[in-house]
Amino acid sequence: MKRMMRNPYEYHHDLGMNYTLITDHLIVGSQPQRPEDIDHLKEENVGHILCLQQDKDIEDFDPDSVRNSLPKAVSLLEWAASQERGRVYVHCTAGLGRAPAVAIAYLFWFCNMDLDKAYGLLTSKRPCGPNKAAIRGATYDLAKDDPWKEPFESLPDLAFHDIADWERRLIQERVRGLRGS
């Protein structure tokens, strides 16, 4: 499933596509580069591909960009997963920042995991460095959609590592509502 990389936190285009099965229905990886890569994904029962490269607003290693773009990207991932047409392949260029962040936010918001469990699940299987604070910030933005809310940066470091069931339902409703926009 995984092709070897030199340093797991570095992307080497010359080594080709690499990917990791995160859950039974979710794969995270780097960009497909050749037609054979798509054939490999078909062999892995991939029914949907979520590309976070072209025409996407998420910039690599920019926490504000990730924070602001996560809800829309997760809405697309959640829709693809709900179709039950095979696994969903989420990729950015290297599969080290944007794609893992989207997958972790999906696991947190839609798979009844707290942030540390979702983050640990993904990073234990795929060495990468998604920005946890950006995921927390996006969670806060969705849960506390109020112009008078306290600035996220002033909250304690552990704020929004977990959410109550009613907050999770609210976040899910708001994320699903982004599909038409």
C-alpha positions in Angstrom: 0.0 0.0 0.0 2.7 2.5 1.0 5.7 3.2 -1.2 8.9 3.9 0.7 9.9 7.5 1.3 13.3 8.6 2.4 12.2 10.7 5.3 8.5 10.3 6.1 8.1 14.0 6.7 9.5 15.0 3.3 7.9 14.6 -0.1 10.0 13.3 -3.0 8.1 13.5 -6.3 10.6 11.1 -7.9 9.4 8.3 -5.6 5.9 8.4 -7.1 2.5 8.4 -5.3 2.3 7.1 -1.8 -0.8 6.6 0.3 -2.0 5.1 3.6 -5.3 3.4 4.5 -6.6 5.3 7.5 -10.0 3.6 8.1 -11.9 1.1 6.0 -13.3 3.9 3.9 -10.6 6.5 4.0 -7.2 6.7 2.3 -4.8 9.7 2.5 -1.9 10.3 0.2 0.0 12.2 -2.3 -1.0 13.3 -5.8 -1.5 10.7 -8.4 1.1 11.2 -11.1 0.6 8.5 -13.7 -2.3 6.6 -15.2 -1.1 3.5 -13.3 -1.6 5.4 -10.0 -5.4 5.6 -10.8 -5.3 1.9 -11.5 -3.7 1.3 -8.0 -6.5 3.3 -6.4 -9.1 1.3 -8.3 -7.5 -1.8 -6.9 -7.9 -0.3 -3.4 -11.6 0.1 -4.1 -11.5 3.9 -4.3 -14.8 5.3 -5.5 -14.1 9.0 -5.0 -11.0 11.2 -5.1 -10.9 14.5 -3.2 -8.1 16.6 -4.7 -6.9 19.5 -2.5 -4.6 20.9 -5.2 -6.2 22.7 -8.1 -8.9 25.3 -7.6 -8.8 24.8 -3.8 -8.2 27.6 -1.4 -6.1 25.7 1.1 -2.4 26.8 1.1 0.3 24.5 2.4 1.4 25.1 6.0 -0.7 28.2 6.4 -2.8 27.7 9.5 -5.3 30.4 8.7 -5.8 29.0 5.2 -6.3 25.5 6.6 -8.6 26.8 9.3 -10.8 28.7 6.9 -11.0 26.1 4.2 -11.5 22.9 6.3 -15.3 23.1 6.6 -15.9 23.1 2.8 -13.3 20.4 2.1 -14.7 18.2 4.9 -18.2 18.7 3.5 -17.0 17.3 0.2 -15.3 14.4 2.0 -18.4 13.6 4.1 -20.6 13.7 1.0 -18.3 11.3 -0.9 -18.2 8.9 2.2 -22.0 9.0 2.5 -22.4 7.7 -1.1 -20.9 4.3 -0.1 -19.3 3.8 -3.5 -16.0 2.5 -2.2 -13.2 4.3 -0.3 -12.5 8.0 -0.5 -9.0 9.0 -1.5 -8.0 12.4 -0.1 -4.8 14.0 -1.5 -2.9 17.2 -1.7 0.6 17.4 -3.3 2.6 15.4 -0.7 -0.1 14.1 1.6 1.6 15.6 4.6 -0.4 18.7 5.5 -3.7 19.6 3.8 -5.0 16.1 3.1 -4.3 14.8 6.6 -5.9 17.9 8.2 -9.1 17.4 6.2 -9.2 13.7 7.1 -8.6 14.4 10.8 -11.3 17.1 10.9 -13.7 14.6 9.2 -12.9 11.9 11.8 -13.3 14.5 14.6 -16.6 16.0 13.3 -18.3 13.0 11.8 -16.8 9.8 13.3 -17.4 10.5 17.0 -13.7 10.9 17.9 -12.1 13.6 19.9 -9.3 15.6 18.2 -6.5 13.8 19.9 -7.8 10.3 19.0 -8.4 11.4 15.3 -5.0 13.0 15.1 -3.3 10.0 16.7 -5.1 7.5 14.5 -4.0 9.2 11.3 -0.4 10.2 12.4 0.3 6.7 13.8 -0.4 5.3 10.3 0.9 8.1 8.2 3.8 10.2 9.4 2.8 13.8 8.6 2.4 17.2 10.3 -1.1 18.6 10.0 -1.8 21.7 12.0 -3.8 20.7 15.0 -4.5 24.3 16.1 -6.0 25.0 12.7 -8.4 22.1 13.1 -9.3 23.3 16.6 -9.9 26.8 15.2 -12.2 25.6 12.5 -14.1 23.5 15.1 -14.5 26.6 17.2 -15.6 28.7 14.2 -18.3 26.2 13.4 -19.5 25.6 16.9 -19.5 29.3 18.0 -20.8 31.1 14.9 -21.3 34.3 16.8 -19.8 37.7 15.8 -19.3 38.5 19.5 -17.5 35.3 20.4 -14.2 35.4 22.3 -11.2 35.3 19.9 -10.0 31.7 19.4 -6.4 32.7 20.2 -7.4 33.7 23.7 -8.8 30.3 24.6 -6.8 27.7 26.6 -4.7 25.3 24.6 -7.0 22.4 25.3 -10.2 24.2 24.2 -12.0 22.3 21.4 -10.0 19.1 21.7 -13.3 17.5 22.2 -16.9 18.7 21.7 -20.3 17.8 23.2 -22.7 15.8 21.2 -24.9 18.8 20.6 -21.9 20.7 19.2 -21.0 17.8 17.0 -24.5 17.7 15.6 -24.4 21.5 15.0 -21.0 21.3 13.3 -22.3 18.4 11.1 -25.3 20.4 10.1 -23.2 23.5 9.3 -20.7 21.5 7.3 -23.4 19.7 5.3 -25.0 23.0 4.6 -21.8 24.1 2.8 -22.3 21.7 -0.1 -24.4 24.1 -2.1 -22.0 27.0 -1.7 
